[in-house]
């Protein structure tokens, strides 16, 4: 009797253990597949159904080949089969295909199951869908790569800015001092125009590397699109239809208006070139909300309201290999001489600098869609500020302390300011500037200093000069990014700043504007 009771309890415990195992497998987030020794499916858990799209009824009696994507070779499957039939565990990564044809990647462990005699009676596969993880990893590596390229590009652009400041500035000065009827005036004009084109190229490099000084303002993206509508239609030509679908009551974003215009122009030009035989280009704006689920496919984004700008064309589309490189500077699929390869690199840099995210979707023959997410700051009317740059170049006679470590930039600034009547005190280091300021008994009306210099930076120079001469006003200059300059603590409200490369006319107006405040 006691033996019978013990046997009943043992069977109950075994049944309970089996039920727990079944519940664990049924509720597992990982796909579980059990086959017989011929590979015929005998069991799949709910996770398998959810991941693959095949129901249990559709899978039972089938071979796992129903998931075959064609991405692995016959030798790959032969090695897998030989491993498990030899009684060993196989582990690896497989690209499989869902019922709807979509590809997904799984990390799989396939183990032989033996009976009491050690004979293999089944195979069990435990698989985890890692597609989303791989996508996020790819986004992360892409972001890291773009950041590294950006740092390199930005450093090169900064050095070129210093060179162009001297080249362009002295060329403009020479042209100003040469009569228009002098044949040399036109020759110098060619140098000036070439220098301006070089400066524009450097500007695009700096936009990619987020090294432009930006002036963010609260604005309605619909206004930006509407303002550019006529120009965009001229750009694409008559054989391409342009449609704009703008959602009303769009959220207010904070971004640089000019840079957003450049983004639109670059994307439209890219779309035009992808539709040589005509097509349709659609620009859309929408209010969207990125929740935690959506953020799973957006690296470095935060949950909250966004304005979505979508630019879609019906052009040639791009392959996966091209998509991996489209935001890299100087990458282009166009023939030699037909593009700089900076258009989309500039777009990428601008969007990142304005705290946004950009995604691109494309397939050969099916066109391309760019989706740009810009964070909403509030729902209020935007304020636009305009600043004139024309008119007569003003002159002056005040004393200016110039501090710049680069001899070319320093020489240009000195020549320009002297030409427009100013008295110059010149230093190539912060310490030299402080020595001059301490010894100078008269007023120093303006300190004009570079921000990033060896030794003492521009902010510290300004602080100490103003202690010696409280009436001195300050104008900073740099070829670095506003992000880098912010590390020096000078981009605060009311700070006067000018971006390299310096134009003589712009510099003269800026100096006069500050002195006249």
Buried (B, 14 or more C-beta within 10 A) or exposed (E): EEEEEEEEEEEEEEEEEEEEEEEEBEEBEBBBBBBEBEBEBBBBBBBBBEBBBBEEEBBEEBEBEBBBBEEBEEEEBEEBBEBBEEEEEBEBEBBBBBBEEEEBBBBBBBBBEEEEEEEBEBBBBBBBBBBEEEBBEEBEEBBEBBEEBBEEBBEBBBEBBBBBBBBBBBBBBBBBEBEEEEEEBEEBBEBBEEBBEBBEBBBBBBBBBBBBBBEBBBBBBBBBBEBBEEEBBEBBEEEBBBEBEBBEEBBBBBBBBEBBBBBBBBBBBBBBBBBEEBBBBBBBBBBBEBEEEBBEEBBEBEEEBBBBBBBBBBBBBBEEEEBBBBBBBEBBBEEEEEBBBBBBBBBBBBBBBBBBBBEBBBEEEEBBBBBBBBBBBEEEEBEEEEEEEEEEBBEBEBBBBBBBBBEBBBBBBBBBBEBBEBBBBBBBBBEBBBEBBEEBEEEBBBBBBBBBBEEBBBBBBBEBBBEEBEEBBBBBBBBBBBBBBEBBEBBEEEBBBBBBBBBBBBBBBBBBEBBEE
